[in-house]
Amino acid sequence: MFKTLFITLFFIFSTIFIASVEANEVNNSLVVGAQQYAKYLPQLKNKRVGLVVNQTSMMGQTHLVDTLLTKNINITKIFAPEHGFRGDHDAGAHVKNAVDGKTGIPLISIYGKNKKPSQAALADVDVIIFDIQDVGVRFYTYISSMHYMMEAAAEQGVEFLVLDRPNPNIAYVDGPILEPEFKSFVGMHPIPVLHGMTVGELAKMIKGEGWINKAPDLKLTVIPVDHYTRKSTYSLPVKPSPNLPNDQAIALYPSLCFFEATPISIGRGTDFAFQVIGYSPVALGDFNFTPRAIKGAALNPKFKNQTVQGLDLRQANTTGLNLTYLINAYTELSKNNISFFERADFMDKLAGTNKLRLAIEAGQSAAQIKQSWQAGLTQFKAQRAPYLLYK
C-alpha cells in the first residue's frame, strides 16, 4: 500500500514539475511586439491606420494585416517598401502603387521615386504602424524606409508605432561610421554597418538625435520584444527578402554585400544567394555554380547561365563583418589586371565612406582596417546607449 501511495505521489509531483517547466519555457519564449495586442490596440481605437509591412509581418501563420482586420481596426493604407508588400520583387525593382487583391486596401509604394509619402497620402491616416523584420545592417533599406515614414509622420502630425522584432545580428557592432557626404538610401544615418540595434531602438535614436525633420514633434511609441536580450539567438521564421533565404545568408550578408559593387557574383540567381562567391575566368576557389534567372529574386544576375568558380560558404563559420573575402578577391583580380571596384561610387555608399575602398587598394590588412574604426565605434556605443531597450 505504501509503495502504491509513493508511486501515485511521485507521478503527481512529476506531472506538476513538468507542467511548471513547460509553462516557464513558454513564458520565457520571445514575444514580438505585434503579438502584444493589449499594449497597442487601445492606441488604434477609432483611428485610421496606415501600415508599413511586408511578408515578414507575421505572428505564427497569421499576417498582421489579417489580425488587425479581424479586430475591426480601420486600415486605410499599406505602404510597400523594397521587395513589395508580398516580398516578391527583385532587389532594386520598382514597386508600384496598387490595390491589394486580398483585402482591397490601397498599396502606396515607398520604394523608387516616392520614398517619402506625400501629405495627400497621409490625409486619411492617424497612426502609422511599422512592423518589418530587419537584419541589423545599415545598407538594408527597410530602416531607410522607416526613416522617411517617421519624418512624414512628424511633419503631418501622425502618430508612429513600431512593433519591434529581434535583430539576428544584434551581437555585432562593426564597420565604419557613415560620413555625411556618402549619405544615400543604402545608408542614411551616422551609424556603423553593423549597428547592433533593433528597429525599435533605432527609431528611438533617429528621433532622439534629431535625424529627421521635426523630430521633437513626432509621437513615437515602441512595443519591445518580450523576453529578449542582446544575447538571444533568433532564427527568422520568414525570409526577410528574396535573396536572404536562411540564417547563413543573413549572417554573411554584411560581409558579402560589398561585392555588389564589384564584378563578383555572390550567388544571386541560385538557391544559395549570399552564401557563395564566384567569378570567371579567374577562379576564386574550387566550387562551381551557374546563376540563372529566378522570378522575384534575380531576373538578370551576374554571369547569367555561365559557370563561375569560387567559394561555397554555406557551412562557413562566419559572423559579424569579415573583410577577408573582399580583400582576397581584390588581390586575385588585381593580379590579372581586372578592375575590381567597377562601381566605386556604390562601394563608397555601401561603406558610408571611401576610406574602406582606398585602404583595400592600398594593401592594408583586415586587422589594420578594422583598427581604424575603433574610435568611431566606441563613440557610437556611448551615443546609442540611452536608446537601448534590451540588456
N, C-alpha and C positions, 0 to 999 in steps of 0.2 A: 504493500500500500504506500509506504514511504517513498519507494522507488518510483511508483506511478505519479505521485504528487510532485516529486522532484522533476521528473521529465516534463510534466504539464507546465510547472512554473518556469522551467528553462525555456520551453517553447514560447510562452507568453512574453517573457522578458527579451528573448531573442528577436521576436517579431517587433516589439516596441523599439528596440535598438536599431534594427534595420530600417524601420519606418522613419525613425528620427534622423538617421544618416541620409536617407534618400531625400527627406524634406530639407535637410541642411544643404545638400548638393543643389537642389532646385533653387533655394533661397540665395545661394552664392553664385548662381549662373548669371551671365551678363544679360541685362535687360536694356535694349536700345531705347533711345528717347521716344521713338514713335509708339512703342508698346505701353508707355506710361500715360494712358489716357486721362487719368484723374488730374494730372499735373498741367494739362494744356487744353483739354476740351472746354473748360469754362471760359477760356480766353477767346474761343471761337464762337461762342453762343451769340446768335443774331448778327454775326459778322459775315461779310463777303470775303471769301478766302481764295488766295492765289497760291499755287503750289510750284515749287522748283523741285522736281522729282524725275526719276528715270527708273530703269529696270531694277535698280538696287534698293528701291524704297519699299522693301518687303518686311513683313512680320510673319515669319514662317512661310506659309503658302499664300498669304494674302497681301495684296498691294495696299499701300496707304490710301490711295485714291478710293478703292473699293470700300475700305474700312470706314473712311470718313463719310462716304455716301450713305452707308448703312446706318450711320449715326446722325443722319439728316443735317450734315454740315453743308452749307451753301458754297460749293466750289465754282467760282466764276471763270477761272483761268488756270491753265497749266503752262508753265514756262519751260521750254525744252532746251537743255544745254547741248554741248558737243555730244555726238553719237545719237541724239534724239531722245524723245520720251521713252521709246521702247528699247533704246540701246542698240539699234540695228543700222546705224550709219557709220561709214568708214571714218577713220581719223581725218579731220580736216574737211569732210564733206559738208556741203551747205545743208543747213536744217531749215525747212520752210514752215511758214505759218500754215496751219491746217485745223481740222476738227477731228478729235479722237473718235474713231469709228465705234468703239465700245461704249463710251459714256456720252458722246455728243458734246463734250466740253471743248471750248476753243483752245488750240495749242498755239502759243506765241514763241517763236524762235528767239533765243538769246545767244545764238552762235552764228557768226557770219557778220554781216554789216550792222545788225542791230543787237549788239551785245548788252545794251542797257535799255530796258523798256521805256517807252515814251510816257508822258503824262496821260495821254489818252488810253494807253494800255492798262494803266493802273486806276483809271477813273472809277471802275466798279470793284475795287479791291481795298479791303480794310486791313487785312492781315496777310503777310506772305510767310509761307512755311518752306524752309529749306530742309530737305531730308534726302541726302545723296551720300552714298558710300565713297569716301576718298581713300587715297593710298599714302598720304603724307609726304608727297613730293611737290616742290614748288611749281614745276612746269606741267603738272597735271591740271588741266584747265577748269575743273569744277570749282576750285577755290577762286579763280578769276571771275567766273560767273557769279559766285556768291558775292564777291566784292561789288560788282556792278548792280546786283539786285539790292544789296544793302544801301548803296548810295542813292538809288532811285527811291527806295522806301523812305530814306531820311529826307530827301528833297520833297516828296509828295505827302509826308505825314502819315505814312503807312507803317503799321507795326511789323516787326520782323521776328520770326520764331524759328530757332534752329533746333531740330530734333537730332541730337548728337548720335554718332556712331563711332566705333573704335577705329583707331589708326593702326593698320597692320605693321607699319614701320615706326611706331611710336618710340621705340627704344633708341633711335638713332638721330643725332643732331650733327650734321656734317655737310661739308661743301662751302663754297664761297658765298658771302652775303651779297645779294643783288645790289648793284650800283645803279643810281637813278638813271644814268644815260642809257642803260640797257633794259629799261622797263618795257614790257610788251605783254601781250595776252598770255604768253607762256612764262611770265614772271612779273608780278605786279607789286610785290611787297619787298622791303629790305630784310629778307629772311634767308636762311641757307637753303640749299637744295633739299636736304632732309631736315625738316624743322621740328619733328617730334611732337606735333600738336594735333589734336582732333579739330574738326571743322568748327565745333562749338568754341573751343579755346581760341582758335584763330579769329573767329568772328568777334569775340570779346576784345582781342588785341587790335583788330582793324578799327573798331570803334574807339577803344581807349587811347590809341596812338594817333587818332585823327587822320587815318589814311584815306578816308572818304570825305567828300564834301558834306557839310552839315552833320558831321559825326555826333556832336553833342545832342542833336535833336532826335536821333534815332532811338526809338523804343525797342530795345533788344531783349529777348528772352531766350535762354538756352536751357533745354531739358537734358541734363547729363545722362550718360550711360550708367545704369545702376550696377554695382558690384564690379567696377572696372578700375584697374590700376595701370600704371606705366609699365608694370612687369607682366601684365596679362598678355597671353598669346591669343590670337584671333584668326581663325580661318574663314575667309569670306564665303558666305553661302551662295552668293551670286557674283559672277564675274563683273567687275566694275566697268569694263569697256571691252569691245570685241577682241582686242589683241592682248588682253591680260587674262588668260583663261584659268590661271590657277595661282596658288601661293608662291610657287617658284618664280613665275613670271613677275609677280608683284615685288618679290624680294630683289630680283635682278634689274627691274625697271629703272631705278635711279642711276645705275651704272651703265646700262646699255642704251638708254635714250639718247645719249650724246652721239651715238653712231648715226642717228637720223640726219646729222649734218655732214655725213661722210658718204662715200660710195659703198660702204659695208652694209650687208644685209644682217638684220637681227631677227630674221625668221618671219617677217610679215609674208603672208601667202602660204604659211604652213600651219600645222596644228600645234606648233610649239613656238609661237611668236614670243619674243623677248626671252628666249631660253637657248638661243644659238647665235653664233657669229659666223659669217661666211663671205667669201669673195672669189672672184675669178678674173684673170687667170692665176693670180698669186694665191697659193694655198695658205690659209691661216691655221690649219690643223688637218686632221685626217678624217673628219666627219663630213659626209656629203649630204646635201639636201637640195631640193628643187622647188623654189617658190612657184605658186600658181595663183590664179585669180580665185578669190573667195568672196562671194557676195556678202556685203555687210561688214566685211573685215578688211579686205585688201584686193581691190579690183586690178590695180596695176602695181604690184610690188616690185621692188628692185630685183633684177635678174629673173623676171617672169619667164617660166618654162626653161630656165637654164640651170644647170647643175653647178653649185658652188661648193667650195671646200673650206671647212673651218672647225669650230669647236662646238661640241654638244655639252651644254651647261645644265641639262635637266637634272643632273644629280650633283651639281656643284654645291659646295658648302659656302655660299656667298651671301653675305648680309651687309646692310649698310651701303656705303659708297666705295666701290672698288675701281680704282683708276688703272689697274694693271692691264685690263683688257684693252682699253683705249690706247695706252702708251705702247703696248706690244704691237697692236695693229698699225699704229702710226709708223713705228720703226720698220715693219715689214714692207709696207707700201713705199716708204721713202727710199728704201734700198733699191727699189725697182723704178725709181723716178716717177711714181704715181702720186698725183695730188691727193692729199688726204682730206683736209678741211676744205672741201669744194664749196661748201656753203658757210664760209667763215662768219658771216653776219648772224646766221641762225645758230651756229655753235655758241657765239657770244651771248645771244639772247637766252639760250638754254642754261648756260653757265651763270648768266647775270653779270658777266664781266668778260673782258678779253684776256685777263691775266692767266686763266687756265689754259687757253689755247696757246698763248705765247710761251708759257712755261713748258708745255709739251714740245713745242717746236724748238725750244732752247735746250732740250735734252734733260730736263730736270726729272728726278725720280718721283715716284708716288709719295714717298715719305717727305721729300722736300716740299712738294706742292701742298700736301696736307698741313705741314707745319706753318705755312704762310697763312692759313685760315684761322689758326687757333685763337688769336686775339679777338677777332671778329665774333667767333663762336662764343667765347666767354662773355663778351658784352651782350650778345643776343640772349643767352640763357638768363642773364640778370634782367634784361628788358622784358622778357616774356613771363617771368616768374609771377607777377600779380594776376595774370590771366589764366593760370593753370587750374584745372578742375579736378585733376586726378593725381594721387601721390605715387 
